[in-house]
Amino acid sequence: MKEKKKINIEIGKRIKKSREGRGLTQERLAEEIDVSIQYISDLERGVVGASTSTLINICRILDASADYILFGKDPNTISDVSDRLKEYTPKQVESMYRIMDIIDDFYRTDDE
């Protein structure tokens, strides 16, 4: 039996979590990326690793970020929001500030 690599186990767990979150079976994911069900099972258990092209296909099918699948980095963290804002034009940033002000006002209690 092959020894499981820690990185493969971690990636496999995140693939499984994403697959289940999308409501897909191993069979359906296997069909979508044109591999065997056994391969998906082995991948999710960390028995095997995946090629770059397979990981790209998995990310596309599961609508999961590569940062999440590979590194476990949640795409909704503050640093990711900050990184995304860096790509905005000044006008877009100004609009985002207005949206945040509206959200702040909505959730602000009378006690404050």
DRENNUBA-554525 format. One record per residue: x, y, z of N, C-alpha, C, O in turn. Coordinates in steps of 0.2 Angstrom, whole numbers, plus 2048, in hexadecimal, padded with zeros to 3 digits. Example, Ala and Ser with C-alpha at 12.3 -4.5 7.8 and 13.67 -1.06 7.14 Angstrom:
2
8427E482783E7EA8278427F08278477EF82A;8407F58238447FB824840800827843806828;
***
This chain:
112
8047FA800800800800804806800809807804;80280B7FC8068117FC806815802800816805;80B81980480B81D80A808824808809826803;80382680C80082C80A80483280C807832811;80483780880883D80980384280C7FD84280A;80584581180184A8157FE84F8117F8850811;80185280C7FE8578077F98548037F4857802;7F984D8017F484A7FD7EE8498017E884A7FF;7EF8478087E984680C7E684D80D7DF84D80D;7E985280E7E685980F7E285B8097DD85E80A;7E585B8037E285D7FD7DC8587FC7D785B7FA;7DD8527FD7D784D7FC7D184F8017CB84F7FF;7D28518077CD85380C7C98598097C3859809;7CD85E8067CA8648047C68637FD7C18667FC;7C985E7F97C585C7F37BE8597F57B985B7F2;7BF8547FA7B98517FC7B48567FF7AE8567FE;7B685B8037B28608067AE8648017A8865801;7B28667FC7B086A7F77AB8667F27A58697F0;7AC8607F17A885C7ED7A185B7F079C85C7ED;7A18597F779B8587FB79785F7FB79185F7FB;79B8647FC79886B7FC79486D7F678F8707F6;79686A7F079386B7EA78E8667E978A8667E4;78D8617ED78885C7ED78A8577E77858547E4;7908567E67928517E179484B7E479784B7E9;7938457E079583F7E279C83E7E079F8417DB;7A08397E27A78377DF7A68357D87AA8377D4;7A08327D779F82F7D079E8357CB7A18357C6;79A83A7CD7998407C979F8447C87A18467C2;7A38457CD7AA8497CC7AE8457C77B28487C3;7AF83E7C87B383A7C47B183B7BD7B583C7B8;7AA83B7BB7A883C7B57AA8437B27AC8437AC;7A98487B67AA84F7B47B28507B27B38547AD;7B684C7B57BD84E7B47C08477B07C68477AF;7BC8437AE7BE83D7AA7C48397AD7C98377AB;7C28377B47C68327B77C282D7BA7BC82D7BA;7C58287BD7C18227C17BF8257C87C18297CB;7B98217CA7B78237D07BC8217D67BD8247DB;7C081B7D47C58197D97CA81E7DA7CD81F7DF;7CC8227D47D18277D47CE82D7D97D282F7DD;7C882F7D87C58347DD7C58327E47C78357E8;7C482B7E57C48297EC7CB8297EF7CC82B7F4;7D08277EB7D78277ED7D982E7EE7DD82F7F3;7D78327EA7D98397EA7D783C7F17DA8407F4;7D083B7F27CD83E7F87D083B7FF7D083E804;7D38357FE7D68328047DD8338057E0831809;7E08368007E78388007EC8337FD7F28337FF;7E982D7FA7ED8287F87F182A7F27F78277F1;7EE82E7EE7F28317E87F18387E87ED83B7EB;7F683B7E47F68427E37F38437DC7F183F7D8;7F284A7DA7EF84B7D47F48507D07F88537D2;7F384F7C97F78537C57F485A7C57EE85B7C7;7F885F7C27F68667C27EF8667BE7EB86A7C0;7EF8637B87E98647B47E38617B77DD8637B7;7E485B7BB7DE8587BF7DC85D7C47D685E7C5;7E18607C87DF8657CD7DB86B7CA7D686D7CD;7DD86D7C47DA8737C17D38717BF7CE8757C1;7D286B7BD7CB8697BB7C78687C17C186A7C1;7CA8657C67C68657CD7C486B7CF7BE86C7D1;7C88707CF7C68777D27C187A7CD7BC87D7D0;7C18797C77BC87C7C37B58787C47B087C7C5;7B58727C47AF86E7C57AC8707CC7A68707CD;7B08707D17AE8717D87AD8787DA7AB87A7DF;7AF87D7D57AF8847D67B28867DC7B088A7E1;7B88837DD7BC8847E37C38877E17C58867DC;7C588B7E57CC88F7E47D188A7E57D18857E9;7D688B7E07DD8877E17E08887E87E38847EB;7DF88E7EA7E28907F17DF88C7F67E28897FB;7D888B7F67D58867FB7D787F7FA7D987C7FF;7D787C7F47D88757F37DF8747F57E186F7F8;7E48787F27EB8767F47ED8787FB7F18757FE;7EB87E7FD7EE8818037E98818097EB88380F;7E38808087DE88180D7DC88880E7D9889814;7DE88C80A7DD89480B7D68958097D4895804;7D289880E7CB89A80D7CB8A08097CE8A580A;7C789F8037C78A57FE7C38AB8017C38B07FE;7C08AA8077BC8B080A7BF8B38107BC8B6814;7C68B38107C98B68167CA8BD8147CA8C080F;7CC8C181A7CD8C88197D38CA8147D28CE810;7D88C68157DE8C78107DC8C68097DE8C9805;7D78C18077D58C08017D18C67FE7D18C87F8;7CD8C98037C98CE8017CD8D47FF7CC8D87FB;7D28D58047D78DB8037DB8DA7FC7DB8DF7F9;7DD8D47FB7E08D37F47DC8D47EE7DE8D77E9;7D68D27EF7D18D47EA7D08DB7E97D08DE7E3;7CF8DF7EE7CE8E67EE7D48EA7EA7D38EF7E7;7DA8E77EB7E08EA7E87E08EA7E07E38EE7DD;7DB8E57DE7DB8E57D67D58EA7D47D58EB7CE;7D18ED7D87CC8F17D77CF8F87D57D48FB7D7;7CB8FC7D17CC9037CF7CA9077D57C79057D9;7CD90D7D57CB9117DB7C39127DB7C09127E1;7C09137D67B99137D67B590D7D97B090E7DC;7B89077D77B59017DA7B69017E17B28FF7E5;7BC9037E47BD9037EB7B99077EE7B69067F4;7B890D7EC7B39127EE7AC90F7EF7A99107F4;7AA90C7EA7A39087EA7A39037EF79E9027F3;7A88FF7F07A98FA7F57A88FD7FC7A58FA801;7AB9037FD7AB9068047A39088057A190880B;7A090B80079990D801795907803790907807;7969017FF7938FB8017948F980878F8F780C;79A8F980A79C8F78117988FC8167968FA81C;79890281579490781978D90581A78A90581F;78A9038147839018147828FB81977D8FA81D;7878F68187878F081C7888F28247848EF828;78C8F682578E8F882C7878FB82F7858FA834;78490082B77E90382E7788FE82F7758FE834;7788F982A7738F482B7748F083176F8EE835;77A8EE83377B8EA83977C8EE83F77D8EB845;77D8F483F77E8F88457788F88497738F9847;7798F78507738F78547728FE857777902857;76D8FF85A76B90685D76F90786377090D865;77290286677690286C77D90686B780908870;77F90686578690886478691086478C913863;
***
